[in-house]
Amino acid sequence: AVGAGTTTVTVGAASASAVTVVNATTLTATFPALAAGTYNVTVTNALGSATLVNGFAYGTLPTLTSITPTAATAGTTAVVTLTGANFTEPAAGPTAVTVGATAATGVAVVNATTIVATFPALAAGTYPVTVANALGTATLAGAFTYAPAPTLASLTPNAAPASATPTVTLTGANFTAAGAGTTTVTVGTTAATRVTVV
């Protein structure tokens, strides 16, 4: 407006820099680096001032420290809990989770330290996991592994007298894949004992 003079912008009590009046409805400015929190923003010129209460928020970048579980069978989805910090900061906005380059679905920010998401069905391999929001990203390299399911090819011996308790060698593949966890063996519906993955 005529007579407006110099325009200043403050964020809380701190001055913005590089204030430019683009036109009658638009300003641009470089906001100062402030601590996490929500601040009033005030525009002032010779004709007066206008304040947007709690107009701008500074938040802390998200961090990602662990995920549970850390593995799944290749080609299957998995519901995973991600643990970290600053997931609910002011102005964080929507949160996205990616496994490698593929988006997780059903992302739910439970609280400031916990996210639950469904990881996609991916090929065998180890992938980074990234949490992203409007404030930034956090990545755990090599955090999640998709491993092939076990296969069973042969048993030696493959027969024994009734009521015997033979020691049997089972041959197959992927018994020690990442994330395999505890291995169990059943014969019919009865669990074998002293199972050892050689």
Buried (B, 14 or more C-beta within 10 A) or exposed (E): EEEEEEBBBBBBEEEBEEBEBEEEEEEEBEBBEBEBEBBBBBBBBEEEEEEEEEEBBBBBBBBBEEBEBBBBBBEEBBEBEBBBBBBBBBEBEEBBBBBBEEEBEEBEBEEBBBBBBBBBBBEBEBBBBBBBBEBBEBEBEEBBBBBBEBEEEEBEEEEEEEEEEEEBEBEEEBBEBBBBEEEEBEEEEEEEEEEEEE
